Amino acid sequence: MPAREPARWWTLVLAVAGGYLTRLAFPAPGWWGTVFVGIALLYLAMRRDSARWNALVGLVWGFAFFVPLISWTGDAVGQVPWLALSTLEASYVALFGAAWSWARRGQAVWRSAGLQVVVFSVLWVAAEELRSTWPFGGFPWGRLAFSQADSPLAAFASLGGTPLLSGIVVAVGVLFARIWLAARRLRLVRLGVAVATVAVIVVVGLLVPLDTQAEQGTLEVGAVQGNVPGTGLDAFGQREAVLDNHIAGTHALLDQVAPGDLDLVLWPENGTDIDPQVDAKAAKLIDDAAKAVDAPMLVGTVQYPPSGGRYNTAVLWEPGVGVTATYSKQHPAPFAEYIPLRSLVRPFSSAVDLVTRDMLPGDKPGYIPLQSDRLGRTVGIGDVICFEVAYDAIVRDAVRAGGEVLVVQTNNASFGVSDESTQQLAMSRMRAIEHGRATVQISTVGVSAVIEPNGVVSQDTDLFTAAQMVATLPLRDSETLATRLRSWPAWAFDALAVVMVAAGIAGARGLRRQDRRGTAA
């Protein structure tokens, strides 16, 4: 006999609670375990058979999750864009709710608790993949995998990347719900199976090895967080002051090391918004600093091509030589670094007119070849800029191009004292695990950090302060399974989701609605 459907008002209560508990799994506070309860509540809230109602439940859950998660967008660009982006992201959870209703209507899924765990997880990952790519290249912020840097499940990212880890997180959450249902109905066998399955998943996660040893020597790096003379959108109104701060921070490295001790000095995104390739004064300041520490510098800057627009660029500056390699950001942030549909969005936020020249996308992977005299070879630096750390392919391509370490150059000044920087750090930690690379997140204002290949933070800084870090990074050239599989896990989840929804719709034709209400008992 099918289970009774829950009351509509109760499903909305569960959705609000579940969405907010899931938000708490992300920094701050970063209570990674609450994501399982949040997903369990979403599963329990979607036990009604109506696709339209479950879409509403998903939308409510999405609002409760995304509105507080990305509240820092309101600090940067205003309340209307913040709520608009939250609505867009929540709509993908609504789509997931409808897809779940259709997929489970076939007899096989409706009758099997085990299949429900699998189908729910697959559909969730497919929805994450969709919102991570569309529209305008997507917005992956809030993928469940990014909440798990301190979790015993984190190592799964090295096997199948963020799609696999997100899927496992959802599976554990649904199993939590199944444990609750089985305990309430005294189904002891099903209770034992669900508990045992969770235990096995956790044990396997703990057993996945995460190697941190150097394979091709080590790299001595200094990282400079120069700070800026303000916060918010006006933080970079004094370009010379920002440049001077990072010059001073570079010289301050000599309080910790002697000239020539470092193989590379790292500056953040927008370390200088004065392009040293065209401004002689900026070039001299940077070259003098590089000569003082006797090391190349990876400098975040902006380039303005004669044809118009601008590039968000990292340049490798060799002392006495100048620029020897560059990388330009491939995925500028829409509505922040460039404005699509400018005339349509202007009535909603005057901040669009602060972007006077749209940023152009780079067309090459984030690979910087560093010639190291100490190691006697070229060292591959995998470089991504700011929000690019959220995009699977951009980070993976930097590693596959030859990156032996990862550098995440970022500028968090526009977001004030918010959770944006620590949420981004959680992503950087997951990328370190996923690809087995030591990673440095270097920010203009913090949080900057040195991350071991297993995701452990060995050094970090505070927000809105000048700071320097010196670290020895293990150089690694082996590829994790996740790196070698490239996009295949994501494509597999997407294909399975389509098949599951189609099979559910087809299978439901021979099943009366009253027979498929509720979940498997």
C-alpha positions as CSV (number, residue, x, y, z in Angstrom):
1,M,0.0,0.0,0.0
2,P,1.5,3.4,-1.0
3,A,2.5,5.8,1.7
4,R,0.2,8.8,2.4
5,E,1.2,12.1,0.8
6,P,2.3,14.8,3.3
7,A,0.3,17.9,3.7
8,R,1.2,20.7,1.3
9,W,2.0,23.2,4.1
10,W,4.3,20.7,5.8
11,T,6.3,20.1,2.6
12,L,6.9,23.9,2.4
13,V,8.1,24.0,6.0
14,L,10.5,21.1,5.2
15,A,11.7,22.9,2.1
16,V,12.6,26.1,4.0
17,A,14.3,24.2,6.8
18,G,16.2,22.0,4.3
19,G,17.4,24.8,2.1
20,Y,18.7,26.8,5.1
21,L,20.4,23.8,6.7
22,T,22.2,23.2,3.4
23,R,23.4,26.8,3.3
24,L,25.0,26.3,6.8
25,A,27.2,23.5,5.3
26,F,29.1,26.3,3.4
27,P,31.3,28.9,5.0
28,A,30.5,30.4,7.2
29,P,29.9,28.5,9.4
30,G,30.8,25.6,7.2
31,W,29.0,22.8,9.1
32,W,29.4,20.3,6.3
33,G,27.2,17.7,7.9
34,T,24.1,19.8,7.7
35,V,24.0,19.3,4.0
36,F,22.8,15.7,4.5
37,V,19.9,16.8,6.7
38,G,19.0,19.5,4.2
39,I,18.9,17.0,1.3
40,A,16.9,14.6,3.5
41,L,14.3,17.2,4.2
42,L,14.1,18.0,0.5
43,Y,13.5,14.4,-0.3
44,L,10.8,14.1,2.3
45,A,9.2,17.3,1.1
46,M,8.9,16.0,-2.4
47,R,6.8,12.9,-1.6
48,R,3.7,14.3,-3.3
49,D,3.1,13.1,-6.9
50,S,2.4,16.5,-8.5
51,A,5.3,17.7,-10.7
52,R,4.0,21.3,-10.3
53,W,3.9,21.1,-6.6
54,N,7.3,19.6,-6.3
55,A,8.6,22.3,-8.6
56,L,7.2,24.8,-6.1
57,V,8.8,22.9,-3.2
58,G,12.1,23.0,-5.1
59,L,11.8,26.7,-5.7
60,V,11.2,27.4,-2.0
61,W,14.1,25.2,-1.0
62,G,16.3,27.0,-3.5
63,F,15.3,30.4,-2.1
64,A,16.1,29.3,1.4
65,F,19.5,28.1,0.2
66,F,20.7,30.6,-2.4
67,V,19.4,33.9,-0.9
68,P,21.6,33.6,2.2
69,L,24.4,31.8,0.5
70,I,25.1,34.6,-2.1
71,S,24.0,37.6,0.0
72,W,27.5,39.1,-0.7
73,T,26.3,39.8,-4.3
74,G,23.9,42.4,-2.7
75,D,26.9,44.1,-1.1
76,A,28.7,44.3,-4.4
77,V,26.0,45.1,-7.0
78,G,22.8,45.8,-5.1
79,Q,19.7,44.0,-3.8
80,V,17.8,43.6,-7.1
81,P,20.7,41.7,-8.8
82,W,21.2,39.6,-5.7
83,L,17.5,38.5,-5.6
84,A,17.4,38.0,-9.4
85,L,20.4,35.7,-9.3
86,S,19.0,33.8,-6.3
87,T,15.7,33.4,-8.2
88,L,17.5,32.1,-11.3
89,E,19.5,29.6,-9.3
90,A,16.4,28.5,-7.3
91,S,14.6,27.8,-10.5
92,Y,17.0,24.9,-11.2
93,V,15.9,23.3,-8.0
94,A,12.4,23.8,-9.2
95,L,13.2,22.1,-12.4
96,F,14.8,19.3,-10.4
97,G,11.6,18.9,-8.4
98,A,9.5,18.5,-11.6
99,A,12.1,16.0,-13.1
100,W,12.1,14.0,-9.9
101,S,8.3,13.7,-10.0
102,W,8.3,12.5,-13.6
103,A,11.3,10.1,-13.1
104,R,9.9,8.3,-10.1
105,R,6.4,7.6,-11.7
106,G,7.6,4.4,-13.3
107,Q,6.9,1.3,-11.3
108,A,10.6,0.3,-10.9
109,V,11.5,3.6,-9.2
110,W,8.3,4.1,-7.3
111,R,8.5,0.6,-5.7
112,S,12.3,0.6,-4.9
113,A,13.8,2.7,-2.2
114,G,17.3,1.9,-3.5
115,L,16.5,3.1,-7.0
116,Q,15.0,6.3,-5.5
117,V,18.4,7.0,-3.9
118,V,20.1,6.6,-7.2
119,V,17.6,8.5,-9.3
120,F,17.3,11.4,-6.9
121,S,21.1,11.8,-6.8
122,V,21.6,11.6,-10.6
123,L,18.9,14.1,-11.3
124,W,20.4,16.5,-8.7
125,V,23.8,16.4,-10.3
126,A,22.3,16.9,-13.8
127,A,20.6,20.0,-12.5
128,E,23.9,21.3,-11.0
129,E,25.6,20.7,-14.3
130,L,22.9,22.6,-16.2
131,R,23.1,25.7,-13.9
132,S,26.9,25.5,-14.0
133,T,26.8,26.0,-17.8
134,W,23.7,28.1,-18.7
135,P,22.9,30.9,-19.2
136,F,26.0,33.1,-19.9
137,G,28.3,30.2,-19.1
138,G,26.5,29.3,-15.8
139,F,27.0,30.0,-12.1
140,P,28.3,26.9,-10.2
141,W,28.4,28.6,-6.8
142,G,26.7,26.4,-4.2
143,R,27.4,23.0,-5.8
144,L,27.1,20.6,-2.9
145,A,30.6,19.2,-3.5
146,F,32.1,22.6,-2.5
147,S,30.7,22.1,1.1
148,Q,32.8,19.0,1.7
149,A,36.4,20.1,2.0
150,D,36.5,19.0,5.7
151,S,34.2,16.0,5.2
152,P,35.3,12.3,5.2
153,L,33.7,12.2,1.7
154,A,36.0,14.8,0.2
155,A,38.4,12.3,-1.3
156,F,35.7,11.1,-3.7
157,A,36.5,14.3,-5.7
158,S,39.8,12.8,-6.7
159,L,37.9,9.9,-8.4
160,G,35.1,11.6,-10.3
161,G,35.4,15.3,-9.6
162,T,32.6,17.5,-8.3
163,P,29.8,15.6,-10.1
164,L,30.7,12.4,-8.3
165,L,31.1,14.0,-4.9
166,S,27.8,16.0,-5.3
167,G,26.1,12.8,-6.2
168,I,27.4,11.0,-3.2
169,V,26.4,13.8,-0.9
170,V,22.9,13.7,-2.2
171,A,22.8,9.9,-1.9
172,V,23.8,10.1,1.8
173,G,21.2,12.8,2.3
174,V,18.4,10.6,0.8
175,L,19.7,7.6,2.9
176,F,19.3,9.8,6.0
177,A,15.6,10.3,4.9
178,R,15.2,6.6,4.3
179,I,16.7,5.9,7.8
180,W,14.1,8.2,9.3
181,L,11.2,6.6,7.4
182,A,12.3,3.1,8.2
183,A,12.8,3.9,11.9
184,R,9.4,5.5,12.1
185,R,7.7,2.5,10.5
186,L,9.9,0.0,12.4
187,R,11.2,-1.5,9.2
188,L,14.3,-2.9,10.8
189,V,15.8,-4.6,7.8
190,R,15.5,-1.5,5.6
191,L,16.8,0.6,8.5
192,G,19.9,-1.7,8.8
193,V,20.6,-1.6,5.1
194,A,20.4,2.2,4.9
195,V,22.7,2.6,7.9
196,A,25.1,0.1,6.6
197,T,25.2,1.8,3.2
198,V,26.0,5.2,4.8
199,A,28.8,3.5,6.8
200,V,30.3,1.9,3.8
201,I,30.3,5.2,1.8
202,V,32.0,7.0,4.7
203,V,34.6,4.2,5.1
204,V,35.4,4.1,1.4
205,G,35.8,7.9,1.4
206,L,38.3,7.6,4.3
207,L,40.2,4.9,2.5
208,V,40.7,6.8,-0.8
209,P,44.4,7.8,-0.7
210,L,45.3,11.4,-1.2
211,D,49.0,11.6,-2.0
212,T,50.8,14.9,-0.9
213,Q,54.4,14.0,-1.7
214,A,56.5,15.9,-4.2
215,E,57.1,14.1,-7.4
216,Q,59.2,16.6,-9.3
217,G,60.9,18.6,-6.6
218,T,59.5,21.6,-4.7
219,L,58.8,25.2,-5.5
220,E,59.6,28.1,-3.1
221,V,57.0,30.7,-3.4
222,G,56.1,34.0,-1.8
223,A,52.5,35.3,-1.9
224,V,51.6,39.0,-1.5
225,Q,48.3,40.2,-0.2
226,G,48.7,43.9,-0.5
227,N,45.3,45.1,0.7
228,V,43.3,48.0,-0.8
229,P,42.4,51.5,0.5
230,G,38.7,50.8,0.8
231,T,35.9,48.2,0.4
232,G,33.1,47.6,-2.0
233,L,32.9,48.7,-5.7
234,D,35.1,51.8,-4.9
235,A,37.9,49.7,-3.5
236,F,40.0,50.1,-6.7
237,G,39.4,53.8,-7.2
238,Q,43.0,54.5,-6.2
239,R,45.0,52.3,-8.6
240,E,48.4,53.7,-7.7
241,A,47.8,53.0,-4.0
242,V,46.9,49.4,-4.7
243,L,50.0,48.9,-6.8
244,D,52.1,50.6,-4.1
245,N,50.7,48.2,-1.5
246,H,51.7,45.2,-3.5
247,I,55.1,46.6,-4.2
248,A,55.6,47.2,-0.5
249,G,54.4,43.6,0.3
250,T,56.9,42.2,-2.2
251,H,59.7,44.0,-0.4
252,A,58.4,42.8,2.9
253,L,59.0,39.3,1.8
254,L,62.7,40.0,2.5
255,D,61.9,40.0,6.2
256,Q,61.3,36.2,5.8
257,V,63.7,35.2,3.0
258,A,66.9,36.4,1.4
259,P,67.1,37.6,-2.3
260,G,67.2,34.6,-4.6
261,D,65.5,32.2,-2.1
262,L,62.2,32.3,-3.9
263,D,61.4,30.6,-7.2
264,L,58.2,32.7,-7.7
265,V,56.3,35.6,-6.2
266,L,52.5,35.5,-6.5
267,W,50.4,38.6,-6.7
268,P,46.5,38.5,-6.8
269,E,44.1,39.4,-9.5
270,N,44.1,43.2,-10.0
271,G,47.4,43.5,-8.1
272,T,47.9,46.4,-10.5
273,D,45.2,47.8,-12.6
274,I,47.9,49.9,-14.3
275,D,49.2,47.7,-17.1
276,P,53.0,47.5,-16.7
277,Q,53.3,46.6,-20.4
278,V,52.2,50.1,-21.4
279,D,53.0,52.2,-18.3
280,A,56.7,52.8,-17.8
281,K,56.4,53.9,-14.1
282,A,54.4,50.7,-13.2
283,A,56.9,48.6,-15.1
284,K,59.9,50.1,-13.2
285,L,58.2,49.6,-9.8
286,I,57.4,45.9,-10.6
287,D,60.9,45.3,-12.1
288,D,62.6,46.9,-9.1
289,A,60.6,44.7,-6.8
290,A,61.4,41.6,-8.8
291,K,65.1,42.5,-8.7
292,A,65.0,43.1,-5.0
293,V,63.7,39.6,-4.2
294,D,65.6,38.2,-7.2
295,A,62.6,36.1,-8.4
296,P,60.0,36.1,-11.2
297,M,56.6,37.5,-10.3
298,L,53.1,36.4,-11.4
299,V,51.3,39.7,-11.5
300,G,47.5,40.2,-11.9
301,T,46.8,43.1,-14.1
302,V,44.4,44.4,-16.8
303,Q,45.2,44.8,-20.5
304,Y,43.3,47.3,-22.8
305,P,43.6,46.2,-26.5
306,P,43.3,49.0,-29.1
307,S,40.2,47.4,-30.6
308,G,38.3,48.0,-27.3
309,G,37.3,46.0,-24.3
310,R,39.8,44.7,-21.7
311,Y,41.4,41.5,-20.5
312,N,41.8,40.3,-17.0
313,T,45.4,39.0,-17.3
314,A,48.2,37.4,-15.3
315,V,51.7,38.2,-16.6
316,L,54.9,36.4,-15.6
317,W,57.5,39.2,-15.0
318,E,61.2,38.2,-15.1
319,P,63.5,40.7,-13.3
320,G,65.4,42.7,-15.9
321,V,63.5,41.1,-18.7
322,G,59.8,41.9,-18.3
323,V,56.8,39.8,-19.4
324,T,57.7,36.3,-20.6
325,A,54.2,34.6,-20.4
326,T,50.6,35.6,-19.9
327,Y,47.2,34.1,-19.2
328,S,43.9,35.9,-19.7
329,K,40.8,35.0,-17.8
330,Q,38.6,32.7,-20.0
331,H,35.3,33.2,-18.1
332,P,34.6,36.8,-17.3
333,A,31.8,37.2,-14.8
334,P,28.5,38.3,-16.5
335,F,26.9,41.4,-15.1
336,A,30.1,42.1,-13.2
337,E,33.0,42.1,-15.6
338,Y,30.9,42.5,-18.7
339,I,27.3,43.4,-19.1
340,P,25.0,41.3,-21.3
341,L,21.7,42.9,-22.3
342,R,23.0,46.2,-20.8
343,S,19.9,48.3,-21.8
344,L,17.6,45.8,-20.3
345,V,19.3,45.5,-16.9
346,R,20.2,49.1,-16.4
347,P,16.7,50.0,-14.9
348,F,17.3,47.3,-12.2
349,S,20.8,48.4,-11.1
350,S,22.8,51.5,-11.9
351,A,26.0,49.5,-11.1
352,V,26.0,48.3,-14.7
353,D,27.3,51.6,-15.8
354,L,30.4,51.2,-13.6
355,V,31.5,48.7,-16.1
356,T,32.5,51.1,-18.9
357,R,34.5,48.5,-21.0
358,D,33.4,45.0,-21.2
359,M,35.9,42.3,-20.3
360,L,36.9,40.0,-23.1
361,P,37.5,36.2,-22.7
362,G,40.9,34.6,-23.1
363,D,41.2,31.7,-25.4
364,K,44.0,29.6,-23.9
365,P,44.2,27.3,-20.8
366,G,45.7,28.7,-17.6
367,Y,49.2,27.4,-18.1
368,I,52.3,29.6,-17.2
369,P,55.7,28.1,-18.0
370,L,58.2,29.1,-15.4
371,Q,61.9,28.6,-16.2
372,S,63.5,27.6,-12.9
373,D,67.3,27.8,-12.7
374,R,67.3,26.1,-9.4
375,L,65.5,23.1,-10.7
376,G,67.1,23.3,-14.1
377,R,63.8,22.9,-16.0
378,T,60.5,24.6,-16.9
379,V,57.9,24.3,-14.1
380,G,54.3,24.3,-15.1
381,I,52.1,26.8,-13.1
382,G,48.4,26.1,-13.4
383,D,46.6,29.5,-13.1
384,V,43.0,30.4,-12.7
385,I,41.5,33.8,-12.0
386,C,38.9,34.5,-9.3
387,F,35.5,32.8,-10.0
388,E,37.1,30.5,-12.6
389,V,37.9,28.2,-9.7
390,A,34.2,27.2,-9.6
391,Y,34.3,25.9,-13.2
392,D,35.4,22.3,-13.6
393,A,36.8,22.4,-17.1
394,I,38.9,25.6,-16.6
395,V,40.7,24.2,-13.6
396,R,41.1,20.8,-15.1
397,D,42.5,22.2,-18.4
398,A,45.1,24.1,-16.4
399,V,46.3,20.9,-14.8
400,R,46.2,18.8,-18.0
401,A,48.2,21.5,-19.8
402,G,51.0,20.8,-17.4
403,G,50.2,22.6,-14.2
404,E,52.3,21.1,-11.4
405,V,50.8,23.5,-8.8
406,L,47.6,25.5,-8.9
407,V,47.4,29.3,-8.3
408,V,44.0,31.0,-7.8
409,Q,44.5,34.7,-8.2
410,T,41.5,36.6,-6.9
411,N,40.2,40.0,-5.9
412,N,37.6,39.9,-3.1
413,A,37.6,43.6,-2.2
414,S,34.2,44.3,-3.8
415,F,32.4,41.8,-1.5
416,G,33.4,43.5,1.8
417,V,33.6,41.5,5.0
418,S,31.4,38.7,3.8
419,D,31.5,34.9,3.3
420,E,32.4,35.2,-0.4
421,S,36.2,34.8,0.2
422,T,35.9,31.8,2.5
423,Q,33.4,30.1,0.2
424,Q,35.9,30.6,-2.7
425,L,38.6,29.1,-0.5
426,A,36.5,26.0,0.1
427,M,36.4,25.6,-3.7
428,S,40.1,26.0,-4.0
429,R,40.5,23.3,-1.4
430,M,38.3,21.0,-3.3
431,R,40.3,21.6,-6.5
432,A,43.5,20.7,-4.7
433,I,41.9,17.4,-3.7
434,E,40.3,16.8,-7.1
435,H,43.6,17.2,-9.0
436,G,46.2,16.3,-6.4
437,R,47.9,19.7,-6.6
438,A,49.3,22.1,-4.0
439,T,47.3,25.3,-4.4
440,V,47.8,28.9,-3.4
441,Q,44.8,31.2,-3.3
442,I,46.1,34.7,-3.3
443,S,43.7,37.6,-2.8
444,T,44.1,41.4,-2.8
445,V,42.4,41.6,0.6
446,G,42.1,37.9,1.8
447,V,41.3,35.3,2.5
448,S,44.6,34.0,1.0
449,A,45.8,30.5,1.8
450,V,48.4,27.8,1.1
451,I,46.6,24.5,0.5
452,E,48.2,21.0,0.5
453,P,47.3,18.5,-2.3
454,N,44.9,16.8,0.2
455,G,43.0,20.0,0.8
456,V,44.5,20.9,4.2
457,V,45.1,24.6,4.7
458,S,48.7,25.1,6.0
459,Q,48.6,28.9,6.0
460,D,46.0,31.6,5.7
461,T,45.4,35.3,6.2
462,D,42.7,37.6,7.6
463,L,40.4,39.8,5.6
464,F,41.4,43.4,4.7
465,T,44.9,43.3,6.0
466,A,48.4,43.4,4.3
467,A,50.1,40.0,4.6
468,Q,52.7,37.9,3.1
469,M,53.1,34.1,3.0
470,V,56.2,32.0,2.2
471,A,55.7,28.3,1.4
472,T,57.4,25.3,-0.1
473,L,55.0,23.6,-2.6
474,P,55.3,20.0,-3.7
475,L,55.5,19.8,-7.5
476,R,53.3,17.0,-8.9
477,D,52.8,15.8,-12.4
478,S,50.7,12.6,-11.9
479,E,47.0,12.9,-12.7
480,T,44.2,11.8,-10.5
481,L,41.4,9.6,-11.9
482,A,39.1,12.7,-11.9
483,T,41.6,14.6,-14.0
484,R,42.0,11.7,-16.5
485,L,38.3,11.2,-16.8
486,R,37.8,14.8,-17.9
487,S,34.1,15.6,-18.4
488,W,32.9,12.0,-18.7
489,P,31.4,11.8,-15.2
490,A,29.3,14.9,-15.9
491,W,28.2,13.6,-19.3
492,A,27.3,10.3,-17.7
493,F,25.1,11.9,-15.1
494,D,23.4,14.1,-17.7
495,A,22.7,11.1,-20.0
496,L,21.4,9.0,-17.2
497,A,19.1,11.9,-16.0
498,V,17.5,12.1,-19.5
499,V,17.0,8.3,-19.6
500,M,15.5,8.2,-16.1
501,V,13.0,11.0,-16.7
502,A,12.0,9.5,-20.1
503,A,11.6,6.0,-18.5
504,G,9.6,7.4,-15.7
505,I,7.2,9.2,-18.0
506,A,6.8,6.1,-20.2
507,G,6.5,3.7,-17.2
508,A,3.8,5.8,-15.6
509,R,1.3,5.2,-18.4
510,G,0.3,1.8,-17.0
511,L,0.1,3.0,-13.3
512,R,-2.8,4.7,-11.6
513,R,-1.9,7.9,-9.9
514,Q,-3.3,6.8,-6.5
515,D,-1.0,3.8,-6.7
516,R,2.1,5.8,-7.1
517,R,1.6,8.4,-4.4
518,G,4.2,8.8,-1.7
519,T,7.6,7.1,-1.6
520,A,8.5,3.4,-1.3
521,A,7.6,2.3,2.2
